[in-house]
């Protein structure tokens, strides 16, 4: 079983690899949004990213899903109505995210 420090190192490596493939800056912008706002829906993210980038809502959902499932820094919860998924940054990874985004 991995220790907390080893898990953070693994997540840091995954974040760096994810951002290294960011040619347009959209991934960095998405992570910056989560650092600032911490809790967003796909439609909120799409509305904000559409102001600067040409992107479909499906592409936004795919990026957020990758961050939540493969990198593991987002928590998903349902709205009170149960119709919308709300993605939230896991607090234990906020400092790590901030540091990695600032250095790339």
C-alpha positions as CSV (number, residue, x, y, z in Angstrom):
1,X,0.0,0.0,0.0
2,X,1.3,3.5,-0.9
3,X,1.9,6.1,1.7
4,X,0.3,9.5,1.5
5,X,3.6,11.0,0.3
6,X,4.0,8.4,-2.4
7,X,0.4,9.1,-3.6
8,X,1.1,12.8,-3.8
9,X,4.3,12.1,-5.8
10,X,2.3,9.9,-8.2
11,X,-0.4,12.5,-8.6
12,X,2.2,15.2,-9.1
13,X,3.8,13.2,-11.9
14,X,0.4,12.6,-13.5
15,X,-0.5,16.3,-13.4
16,X,2.9,17.2,-14.9
17,X,2.4,14.7,-17.7
18,X,-1.2,15.9,-18.3
19,X,0.0,19.5,-18.6
20,X,3.0,18.6,-20.7
21,X,0.5,17.7,-23.5
22,X,-1.2,21.0,-23.3
23,X,-0.5,22.8,-26.6
24,X,-3.3,25.4,-26.4
25,X,-3.2,26.3,-22.7
26,X,-6.8,25.0,-22.2
27,X,-5.8,22.3,-19.6
28,X,-3.8,24.8,-17.6
29,X,-6.8,27.2,-17.7
30,X,-9.2,24.4,-16.6
31,X,-7.0,23.5,-13.6
32,X,-6.6,27.2,-12.7
33,X,-10.4,27.5,-12.7
34,X,-10.6,24.6,-10.2
35,X,-7.9,26.2,-8.1
36,X,-9.8,29.5,-8.0
37,X,-13.4,28.3,-7.8
38,X,-13.0,24.7,-6.4
39,X,-16.5,23.5,-7.3
40,X,-17.9,23.6,-10.8
41,X,-20.3,21.8,-13.2
42,X,-19.5,20.8,-16.8
43,X,-21.8,23.5,-18.1
44,X,-20.2,26.2,-15.9
45,X,-16.7,25.1,-17.1
46,X,-17.8,25.1,-20.7
47,X,-19.3,28.6,-20.5
48,X,-16.0,30.0,-19.0
49,X,-13.7,28.1,-21.4
50,X,-15.8,29.1,-24.4
51,X,-15.0,32.7,-23.8
52,X,-11.3,32.0,-24.7
53,X,-11.2,28.7,-26.6
54,X,-13.3,27.0,-29.2
55,X,-14.3,23.8,-27.4
56,X,-17.4,21.6,-27.3
57,X,-19.1,20.6,-24.1
58,X,-18.2,17.0,-24.8
59,X,-14.5,17.9,-24.9
60,X,-14.9,19.7,-21.6
61,X,-16.6,16.6,-20.1
62,X,-13.9,14.4,-21.3
63,X,-11.1,16.6,-19.8
64,X,-12.9,16.8,-16.5
65,X,-13.5,13.1,-16.5
66,X,-9.8,12.4,-17.1
67,X,-8.8,14.7,-14.3
68,X,-11.3,13.1,-11.9
69,X,-10.6,9.5,-12.8
70,X,-7.0,9.2,-14.0
71,X,-5.3,11.9,-12.0
72,X,-7.7,11.6,-9.0
73,X,-7.8,15.2,-7.8
74,X,-11.5,15.8,-8.2
75,X,-14.4,14.6,-6.2
76,X,-17.8,14.2,-7.9
77,X,-21.1,14.8,-6.1
78,X,-24.7,15.2,-7.3
79,X,-26.7,18.4,-6.9
80,X,-29.5,18.4,-4.5
81,X,-31.9,17.7,-7.4
82,X,-29.8,14.8,-8.5
83,X,-29.6,16.0,-12.1
84,X,-26.2,17.6,-12.3
85,X,-22.7,16.4,-11.3
86,X,-20.6,18.9,-9.4
87,X,-16.9,18.5,-9.5
88,X,-14.9,19.6,-6.5
89,X,-11.1,19.7,-5.9
90,X,-10.0,17.4,-3.2
91,X,-8.6,19.7,-0.5
92,X,-5.5,17.6,0.2
93,X,-4.3,18.2,-3.4
94,X,-5.0,21.9,-3.7
95,X,-1.5,23.0,-2.7
96,X,0.0,20.4,-5.1
97,X,-2.2,21.6,-7.9
98,X,-1.4,25.2,-7.3
99,X,2.4,24.5,-7.3
100,X,2.3,22.3,-10.4
101,X,0.2,24.8,-12.4
102,X,2.4,27.7,-11.3
103,X,5.6,26.0,-12.5
104,X,4.3,24.9,-16.0
